Amino acid sequence: MKGHMNKTAAPDQLWFLDVLVTIRVPASAGQDGISVIEHQMPYGSSPPLHIHRTEDELFQILEGEYRIKLQDQELRVGPGAILLAPKGIPHTYRVESRQGGRCLTVTVRGDFERFVRAISKPAERPELPPPAGPPSLAAMQELKAAAAKHGIDLIGPPLQ
């Protein structure tokens, strides 16, 4: 029986934009390509409005308060909330709590995980990356191209 119960290897920790991500279950661990990623984010963190073309994305809020935009709907949610962003539906979020936030994302097929790995660098320490300020136009174009390569279309700005 194949399982992902390796307690000796530390999970991959990466600096993904302004977020510390921990790959809790890599897509390669099981037969269905389920990926579970923990995100630790600072106050104000918000990805661009985007659409996943190949995967639904499930969010579980662990800590903090979030404002989530799902298509034309805006919600405020906190710890314990679970939301589904179906593939093809525009969505984004913003961390509204001053202490930051922590959530899990669950996807299948590995596209989102591969995107995260493609644009991240190994975390130098298990904490948020140093603040980098707003990305340059060139960095945004690179991000958009990398996202598109992994089935994600960036279609609008982050939440303010």
C-alpha positions in Angstrom: 0.0 0.0 0.0 1.5 3.4 -1.0 0.9 6.2 1.4 2.4 9.6 2.3 3.3 9.1 5.9 7.0 10.0 5.8 7.5 11.6 9.2 11.3 11.9 8.8 11.5 14.2 5.8 10.6 17.8 6.4 8.0 19.3 4.1 9.1 21.6 1.3 9.0 25.2 2.5 9.2 27.9 -0.2 9.0 31.7 -0.5 6.2 32.2 -3.0 5.8 36.0 -3.6 5.1 37.5 -0.2 4.0 34.1 1.3 5.7 31.2 3.1 4.2 28.0 1.6 4.7 24.6 3.0 3.9 21.7 0.7 2.0 19.4 3.2 1.0 16.8 0.6 2.7 16.9 -2.8 0.7 16.0 -5.9 3.2 13.2 -6.5 2.4 11.4 -3.3 -0.9 9.8 -4.3 -2.6 8.5 -7.4 -5.1 11.3 -7.8 -2.6 14.1 -7.7 -4.1 15.8 -4.6 -1.9 18.6 -3.4 -2.3 20.3 0.0 -0.4 23.5 0.5 -0.3 25.6 3.6 0.1 29.4 3.1 1.3 31.8 5.8 0.6 35.3 4.6 1.2 38.9 5.9 -1.5 41.5 6.4 -2.7 42.8 3.0 -1.5 39.9 1.0 -3.6 39.5 -2.2 -2.9 37.6 -5.4 -4.1 39.1 -8.7 -7.7 38.2 -9.7 -7.2 34.8 -11.5 -8.9 31.8 -13.0 -7.6 28.2 -12.8 -8.4 26.5 -16.1 -7.6 22.9 -15.0 -8.3 22.6 -11.3 -10.9 23.5 -8.7 -9.2 25.2 -5.7 -10.5 24.5 -2.1 -9.5 26.9 0.7 -9.6 26.2 4.4 -8.9 29.2 6.6 -6.8 28.2 9.6 -6.0 31.7 11.1 -6.9 35.3 10.4 -9.6 37.1 8.6 -9.9 37.1 4.8 -11.9 39.0 2.3 -12.6 36.7 -0.6 -13.9 37.6 -4.1 -15.5 34.8 -5.9 -16.8 35.9 -9.3 -19.1 38.8 -8.4 -19.5 37.9 -4.8 -17.4 39.2 -1.9 -17.3 37.4 1.4 -15.5 38.0 4.8 -14.4 34.7 6.4 -12.3 33.6 9.3 -10.9 30.4 10.9 -12.8 27.2 10.0 -14.3 28.6 6.8 -14.0 26.3 3.8 -14.6 27.7 0.3 -14.5 26.2 -3.2 -13.3 28.3 -6.2 -14.4 26.1 -9.1 -12.1 26.0 -12.2 -13.1 28.7 -14.6 -14.4 31.1 -11.9 -12.5 34.3 -11.3 -11.3 34.6 -7.6 -8.9 36.3 -5.3 -8.6 37.1 -1.6 -7.0 39.6 0.7 -5.7 39.0 4.3 -7.5 41.5 6.4 -6.2 40.6 9.9 -3.2 42.7 11.2 -1.5 39.5 12.4 -1.6 38.0 8.9 -3.3 34.7 8.0 -2.8 31.1 7.4 -4.8 28.8 5.1 -4.7 25.5 3.3 -5.3 25.1 -0.4 -6.3 21.7 -1.9 -6.1 21.1 -5.7 -5.7 18.1 -7.9 -3.6 17.4 -11.1 -0.6 19.4 -9.8 -0.8 22.5 -11.9 -1.1 24.9 -9.0 1.6 23.2 -7.1 3.9 23.2 -10.1 3.2 26.9 -10.6 4.1 27.6 -6.9 7.3 25.6 -7.3 8.2 27.3 -10.6 8.2 30.8 -9.2 9.3 30.2 -5.6 12.6 29.9 -4.0 13.5 27.7 -1.0 12.7 29.5 2.2 15.8 30.5 4.0 14.0 30.2 7.3 10.5 29.1 8.3 9.0 32.6 8.3 7.6 35.1 5.8 10.0 36.3 3.1 11.4 39.8 3.5 9.1 42.4 2.1 9.9 43.1 -1.6 7.4 45.9 -2.4 5.2 45.9 -5.5 6.5 43.8 -8.4 7.9 45.6 -11.5 6.1 45.4 -14.8 8.7 42.9 -16.0 8.1 40.7 -12.9 4.3 40.9 -13.4 4.8 39.8 -17.1 7.0 36.9 -15.9 4.4 35.9 -13.3 1.6 36.0 -15.9 3.6 33.8 -18.3 4.4 31.3 -15.6 0.8 31.2 -14.4 -0.5 30.7 -18.0 2.0 27.8 -18.5 0.4 26.1 -15.5 -3.3 26.6 -16.4 -3.8 29.8 -14.5 -4.9 33.1 -16.1 -4.2 36.4 -14.2 -7.1 38.6 -15.3 -7.2 41.5 -12.8 -5.6 43.3 -9.9 -5.2 42.1 -6.3 -7.8 43.4 -3.8 -7.0 46.7 -2.2 
